[in-house]
Amino acid sequence: MQKYQNSWNGTGTRPILSGMTIPELEEALAGTPGKAPYRARQIFSRISGGACSFEEMTNLPLPLRKELAEQFRIRGIGAVEKQEDRDGTVKLRLGLPGGAAVETVLLSSGPGERLTACLSTQAGCPVACVFCKTGNTGFLRNLEAWEIVEQVLVLSGLVRGRGKQISHIVVMGMGEPLLNLPALRKALEILCDPRGLGFSKRKITVSTSGIYRSILDMAENGPRTELALSITTAREELRRRLMPGSAKNPLDRIKEALKVYQEKQKRRITLETVLLGGINTTEADARALAHFARGLYTLVNLIPWNPVAELRFDNKPLRKPPAEETGRFRRMLEDLGLEVSIRYRRGRGVCGACGQLGTAPVQGDDAAVAALPLLSYRSTTDSGSQPQ
């Protein structure tokens, strides 16, 4: 077998199979007697189906299972902490190698309705949006492809026993996805492979603050997913104050990149606007947004801000806009010819809603939290056994 190494956490580790494509698995198995290419497809299928140990891969010969256990790990995520809201939202805090941790969320649109995985791509976030908890925690590092894939594997394991499956993915968790495009691209290649989980790219949405060079990269090289721009406001000066990390990506260049993306990919683009009470809900904001959207095929998605107690702007606490303010802003946009929707809030009880990841839940009216100490999945180490 080829000796693979994880790309960031040093030498001497057993490589993690969850982040390998089938060709990479074939290469890893090459040169070892009895390891035909179809074995790679079998392993890939079993990992996608939730196998956490080689002992579970009973379709493989026992000697091969033992050899694989000596050479590889199936997964690398450590301890998992689970919190569940009364609305069905589940938030997981995942321990990663090197002491990092990220959060991922399972969203339910209602009993018997679709399940959506909300994925993180970075530990922390360098964009530093003033209205986002993650952006106020600083930036540690990019996630590896396997760390993105395993979020789906762990979330899928939660619902598989109930006869359900995740149908949609939104890359809207911690971090700026397009600052980690190579890892995201590889993770989605694995997640969309029909020989594994087989997600449809049309059911995947990637949300970005507007890294225009990466949008152009996606236009040329994929992935062919739905794309959302977290615009917040189209007033450039105000946007740079609310989203300091956006300064290197001015709105005119973002718009040009979106035009190219739309021409190449033939996809409608969602303009996500987090509404901050008294800050970006004016007529000037509405007109600026309508001007930005001109020439693009868009849907404006309004997101009333989800409270995070310590966040401030201009030395004043941020506040959620009342329903009247949200409704008035929506009508202004519609009068300007825009198609508008309002995002239904879920997960606030466990601080799993938009902008809240990295926040500890506080008990109250919104917080009927079922806090479970740890799931059965445990950390894998080079000297330890695979998780059971």
C-alpha positions as CSV (number, residue, x, y, z in Angstrom):
1,M,0.0,0.0,0.0
2,Q,1.1,3.6,-0.6
3,K,2.0,5.5,2.5
4,Y,-0.3,8.6,2.6
5,Q,0.0,11.4,5.1
6,N,-2.5,14.0,6.2
7,S,-1.5,17.3,4.7
8,W,-1.5,19.4,7.8
9,N,-0.9,17.5,11.0
10,G,2.5,16.2,10.5
11,T,4.2,12.9,9.7
12,G,3.8,9.5,11.2
13,T,0.0,9.5,11.1
14,R,-2.3,7.0,9.5
15,P,-4.1,8.6,6.6
16,I,-7.9,9.1,6.9
17,L,-10.0,7.3,4.3
18,S,-13.1,9.4,4.6
19,G,-11.4,12.2,2.6
20,M,-10.3,10.0,-0.3
21,T,-11.9,9.8,-3.7
22,I,-12.2,6.3,-5.3
23,P,-9.1,6.9,-7.5
24,E,-7.1,7.9,-4.4
25,L,-8.3,4.8,-2.6
26,E,-7.3,2.7,-5.7
27,E,-3.8,4.3,-5.6
28,A,-3.5,3.7,-1.8
29,L,-4.3,0.0,-2.3
30,A,-2.1,-0.4,-5.4
31,G,0.9,-2.8,-5.1
32,T,-0.5,-4.9,-2.4
33,P,-1.5,-8.5,-3.3
34,G,-5.2,-9.2,-3.6
35,K,-6.2,-5.6,-3.6
36,A,-8.1,-5.3,-6.9
37,P,-9.6,-1.9,-7.8
38,Y,-13.1,-3.0,-6.9
39,R,-12.0,-3.2,-3.3
40,A,-11.6,0.6,-3.3
41,R,-15.2,0.9,-4.5
42,Q,-16.4,-1.4,-1.7
43,I,-14.5,0.6,0.9
44,F,-15.8,3.9,-0.4
45,S,-19.4,2.6,-0.4
46,R,-19.1,1.3,3.2
47,I,-17.6,4.5,4.5
48,S,-20.4,6.5,2.8
49,G,-22.9,4.1,4.4
50,G,-21.6,4.9,7.9
51,A,-19.0,2.3,8.7
52,C,-16.7,3.6,11.5
53,S,-14.5,0.5,11.8
54,F,-13.0,-2.0,9.5
55,E,-14.6,-4.8,11.4
56,E,-17.9,-3.6,10.0
57,M,-16.7,-4.1,6.5
58,T,-17.7,-7.8,6.4
59,N,-17.7,-7.8,2.6
60,L,-13.9,-7.6,2.8
61,P,-11.7,-10.6,3.7
62,L,-10.5,-10.6,7.3
63,P,-6.8,-10.4,6.5
64,L,-7.4,-7.3,4.4
65,R,-9.5,-5.7,7.2
66,K,-6.6,-6.3,9.6
67,E,-4.1,-4.8,7.2
68,L,-6.2,-1.8,6.5
69,A,-6.6,-1.1,10.2
70,E,-2.8,-1.1,10.6
71,Q,-2.3,1.3,7.6
72,F,-5.4,3.6,7.8
73,R,-8.0,5.3,9.8
74,I,-11.6,5.5,8.6
75,R,-12.4,8.8,10.3
76,G,-10.5,11.4,12.2
77,I,-13.1,13.5,14.0
78,G,-12.9,13.2,17.8
79,A,-15.5,13.7,20.5
80,V,-18.9,14.9,19.4
81,E,-21.2,17.0,21.6
82,K,-24.8,17.1,20.6
83,Q,-27.5,19.7,21.4
84,E,-31.1,19.4,20.2
85,D,-33.7,22.2,19.9
86,R,-37.4,21.8,20.3
87,D,-37.9,22.7,16.6
88,G,-35.9,19.6,15.6
89,T,-32.6,21.3,14.9
90,V,-29.5,19.4,16.0
91,K,-26.2,21.1,16.5
92,L,-23.0,19.1,16.9
93,R,-19.6,20.4,18.2
94,L,-16.9,18.3,16.6
95,G,-13.4,17.9,18.0
96,L,-10.7,18.0,15.4
97,P,-7.0,17.1,15.4
98,G,-4.7,19.8,16.9
99,G,-7.3,21.0,19.4
100,A,-9.6,22.7,16.9
101,A,-13.4,22.4,17.1
102,V,-16.2,23.3,14.7
103,E,-19.9,23.2,14.7
104,T,-22.3,21.6,12.2
105,V,-26.1,21.7,12.1
106,L,-28.9,19.4,11.0
107,L,-31.9,21.4,10.0
108,S,-35.4,20.0,9.6
109,S,-38.1,21.9,7.7
110,G,-40.7,20.1,9.8
111,P,-42.1,16.6,10.6
112,G,-41.6,14.3,7.6
113,E,-40.0,17.1,5.6
114,R,-36.5,17.4,4.1
115,L,-33.3,17.3,6.2
116,T,-30.5,19.7,5.4
117,A,-26.9,19.5,6.6
118,C,-25.3,22.9,7.3
119,L,-21.5,22.5,7.0
120,S,-18.5,24.4,8.2
121,T,-15.3,24.9,6.1
122,Q,-13.0,26.7,8.5
123,A,-12.2,26.8,12.2
124,G,-13.2,30.4,12.9
125,C,-13.6,32.9,10.0
126,P,-11.3,35.7,8.7
127,V,-14.1,37.8,7.2
128,A,-14.9,39.1,10.7
129,C,-18.6,40.1,10.1
130,V,-19.6,42.2,13.2
131,F,-23.0,40.5,13.3
132,C,-21.7,36.9,13.3
133,K,-20.4,35.1,16.4
134,T,-18.0,33.0,14.3
135,G,-16.5,36.1,12.8
136,N,-15.8,37.5,16.2
137,T,-13.9,34.4,17.4
138,G,-10.9,34.8,15.1
139,F,-9.5,32.4,12.5
140,L,-7.6,29.3,13.3
141,R,-7.3,27.3,10.0
142,N,-8.9,25.8,7.0
143,L,-10.6,22.4,7.3
144,E,-9.3,19.4,5.3
145,A,-11.7,17.8,2.9
146,W,-12.2,14.8,5.2
147,E,-13.2,17.2,8.0
148,I,-15.9,18.6,5.8
149,V,-17.1,15.1,4.6
150,E,-17.2,13.7,8.1
151,Q,-19.7,16.4,9.2
152,V,-22.2,14.8,6.8
153,L,-21.2,11.3,7.8
154,V,-21.8,12.1,11.5
155,L,-25.1,13.9,10.8
156,S,-26.3,11.1,8.5
157,G,-25.6,8.6,11.3
158,L,-28.0,10.5,13.6
159,V,-30.9,10.0,11.2
160,R,-30.2,6.7,9.6
161,G,-31.5,4.7,12.5
162,R,-34.8,6.6,12.1
163,G,-35.1,5.6,8.5
164,K,-34.4,9.1,7.2
165,Q,-31.7,10.6,5.1
166,I,-30.2,14.1,4.5
167,S,-31.3,15.4,1.0
168,H,-29.8,18.9,1.0
169,I,-26.5,20.6,2.0
170,V,-25.9,24.2,2.7
171,V,-22.3,25.3,3.1
172,M,-23.2,28.2,5.5
173,G,-21.6,27.1,8.7
174,M,-18.4,28.4,10.2
175,G,-15.9,30.0,7.9
176,E,-15.8,31.4,4.4
177,P,-16.1,28.5,2.0
178,L,-14.4,30.1,-1.0
179,L,-11.2,30.8,1.0
180,N,-11.0,27.0,1.2
181,L,-12.2,26.1,-2.2
182,P,-9.8,23.2,-3.0
183,A,-10.9,21.3,0.1
184,L,-14.5,22.1,-0.4
185,R,-14.3,21.1,-4.1
186,K,-12.8,17.7,-3.1
187,A,-15.3,17.2,-0.3
188,L,-18.3,17.8,-2.6
189,E,-16.8,15.4,-5.2
190,I,-16.8,12.7,-2.5
191,L,-20.3,13.6,-1.2
192,C,-21.8,13.7,-4.7
193,D,-20.2,10.5,-6.1
194,P,-23.2,8.2,-7.0
195,R,-21.2,5.2,-5.7
196,G,-21.4,6.8,-2.2
197,L,-23.9,9.2,-0.8
198,G,-24.7,10.6,-4.2
199,F,-25.9,14.1,-3.3
200,S,-27.3,16.2,-6.2
201,K,-25.3,19.4,-6.8
202,R,-28.6,21.1,-7.4
203,K,-29.5,20.4,-3.8
204,I,-26.2,22.0,-2.5
205,T,-25.9,25.7,-1.9
206,V,-22.5,27.4,-1.2
207,S,-22.7,30.7,0.6
208,T,-19.9,33.3,0.2
209,S,-19.2,36.8,1.4
210,G,-18.0,37.4,-2.2
211,I,-14.5,36.1,-2.9
212,Y,-14.6,37.2,-6.5
213,R,-11.6,35.3,-7.8
214,S,-13.0,32.0,-6.3
215,I,-16.4,32.7,-7.9
216,L,-14.7,32.9,-11.2
217,D,-12.8,29.7,-10.4
218,M,-16.1,28.0,-9.6
219,A,-17.6,29.4,-12.9
220,E,-14.8,27.7,-14.9
221,N,-14.1,24.6,-12.8
222,G,-17.1,23.9,-10.6
223,P,-18.5,22.6,-8.4
224,R,-21.8,23.3,-10.2
225,T,-23.8,24.0,-7.1
226,E,-26.3,26.7,-6.2
227,L,-24.5,29.9,-5.1
228,A,-25.5,32.5,-2.5
229,L,-23.9,35.8,-1.9
230,S,-24.0,37.1,1.7
231,I,-24.4,40.7,0.7
232,T,-26.0,42.2,3.9
233,T,-26.0,45.7,2.2
234,A,-25.1,46.9,-1.3
235,R,-23.9,50.2,0.2
236,E,-20.2,49.7,-0.2
237,E,-19.0,51.8,2.7
238,L,-21.5,50.4,5.2
239,R,-20.7,46.9,4.0
240,R,-17.0,47.2,4.6
241,R,-17.8,48.4,8.2
242,L,-20.2,45.5,8.8
243,M,-18.0,42.9,7.0
244,P,-14.3,44.1,7.4
245,G,-13.0,41.1,5.5
246,S,-14.8,42.1,2.4
247,A,-12.6,45.1,1.7
248,K,-10.5,43.2,-0.9
249,N,-13.6,42.2,-2.7
250,P,-15.5,45.3,-3.9
251,L,-19.1,44.9,-5.0
252,D,-18.4,45.8,-8.6
253,R,-15.9,43.0,-9.0
254,I,-18.2,40.6,-7.2
255,K,-21.0,41.5,-9.5
256,E,-18.9,40.9,-12.6
257,A,-17.9,37.5,-11.2
258,L,-21.5,36.6,-10.5
259,K,-22.4,37.5,-14.1
260,V,-19.7,35.1,-15.4
261,Y,-20.9,32.4,-13.0
262,Q,-24.5,32.8,-14.1
263,E,-23.6,32.7,-17.8
264,K,-21.5,29.6,-17.3
265,Q,-23.6,27.7,-14.7
266,K,-27.1,28.8,-15.6
267,R,-28.1,29.1,-11.9
268,R,-30.1,31.7,-10.0
269,I,-28.1,33.5,-7.4
270,T,-29.4,34.1,-3.9
271,L,-28.6,37.5,-2.3
272,E,-28.6,36.9,1.5
273,T,-29.3,39.9,3.5
274,V,-29.0,39.7,7.3
275,L,-31.3,42.4,8.6
276,L,-29.9,44.5,11.5
277,G,-32.5,46.7,13.2
278,G,-32.0,50.3,12.3
279,I,-28.8,49.8,10.3
280,N,-29.4,48.3,6.9
281,T,-33.2,48.4,6.4
282,T,-33.5,51.9,4.9
283,E,-34.8,53.0,1.6
284,A,-31.2,53.7,0.6
285,D,-30.3,50.1,1.3
286,A,-33.2,48.8,-0.7
287,R,-32.3,51.0,-3.7
288,A,-28.7,50.0,-3.6
289,L,-29.6,46.3,-3.4
290,A,-32.0,46.7,-6.4
291,H,-29.2,48.4,-8.3
292,F,-26.7,45.6,-7.5
293,A,-29.2,42.9,-8.6
294,R,-29.9,44.6,-12.0
295,G,-28.7,42.3,-14.8
296,L,-28.6,39.3,-12.6
297,Y,-31.2,36.5,-12.0
298,T,-31.6,36.6,-8.3
299,L,-33.7,35.9,-5.2
300,V,-33.2,38.1,-2.2
301,N,-33.4,36.1,1.0
302,L,-33.9,38.3,4.1
303,I,-32.6,37.0,7.3
304,P,-33.7,38.8,10.5
305,W,-30.6,38.9,12.7
306,N,-30.4,36.1,15.2
307,P,-29.3,37.5,18.6
308,V,-25.8,37.1,20.0
309,A,-25.7,39.1,23.2
310,E,-22.2,40.6,23.1
311,L,-22.1,41.7,19.5
312,R,-22.1,45.5,18.8
313,F,-21.8,48.0,16.0
314,D,-20.8,51.7,16.5
315,N,-20.6,50.9,20.2
316,K,-24.3,50.0,20.4
317,P,-25.7,46.5,20.8
318,L,-27.0,44.9,17.7
319,R,-30.8,44.2,17.6
320,K,-33.1,42.1,15.7
321,P,-35.5,44.1,13.5
322,P,-39.2,43.9,14.6
323,A,-41.6,42.3,12.2
324,E,-42.9,45.6,11.0
325,E,-39.4,46.8,10.0
326,T,-38.7,43.5,8.2
327,G,-42.0,43.7,6.4
328,R,-41.5,47.3,5.3
329,F,-38.1,46.5,3.9
330,R,-39.5,43.5,2.0
331,R,-42.2,45.7,0.4
332,M,-39.6,48.3,-0.6
333,L,-37.6,45.6,-2.4
334,E,-40.7,44.1,-4.1
335,D,-41.8,47.5,-5.2
336,L,-38.4,47.8,-6.9
337,G,-39.0,44.6,-8.8
338,L,-37.1,42.1,-6.7
339,E,-38.2,38.6,-5.8
340,V,-37.9,38.3,-2.0
341,S,-38.2,35.6,0.6
342,I,-37.7,35.6,4.4
343,R,-35.8,32.8,6.0
344,Y,-37.7,31.0,8.6
345,R,-35.6,30.9,11.8
346,R,-34.6,27.5,13.2
347,G,-32.1,26.4,15.7
348,R,-32.0,29.5,17.9
349,G,-32.6,27.5,21.0
350,V,-29.2,25.8,20.6
351,C,-27.5,28.8,18.9
352,G,-27.5,26.9,15.7
353,A,-29.1,29.6,13.5
354,C,-27.4,31.9,11.0
355,G,-24.6,33.9,12.7
356,Q,-24.8,32.0,16.0
357,L,-22.3,29.2,15.6
358,G,-19.7,29.2,18.3
359,T,-22.2,30.5,20.9
360,A,-23.2,28.6,24.1
361,P,-27.0,28.3,24.3
362,V,-28.8,30.2,27.1
363,Q,-32.0,28.9,28.6
364,G,-35.1,30.9,27.9
365,D,-38.2,30.9,25.7
366,D,-36.3,29.9,22.6
367,A,-34.0,27.4,24.3
368,A,-35.7,24.1,24.9
369,V,-32.4,22.3,24.7
370,A,-31.7,18.6,25.0
371,A,-28.0,18.7,25.8
372,L,-26.5,15.3,25.4
373,P,-23.0,15.0,26.8
374,L,-21.4,12.9,24.1
375,L,-22.4,10.7,21.3
376,S,-21.0,7.2,21.0
377,Y,-18.5,8.3,18.4
378,R,-15.1,8.9,20.0
379,S,-11.7,10.1,18.9
380,T,-9.5,8.0,16.7
381,T,-5.8,8.0,17.4
382,D,-2.8,6.4,15.8
383,S,-2.4,4.1,18.7
384,G,-6.0,3.5,19.5
385,S,-8.8,1.5,18.0
386,Q,-11.4,2.6,15.5
387,P,-14.6,4.1,16.9
388,Q,-17.4,1.8,17.5
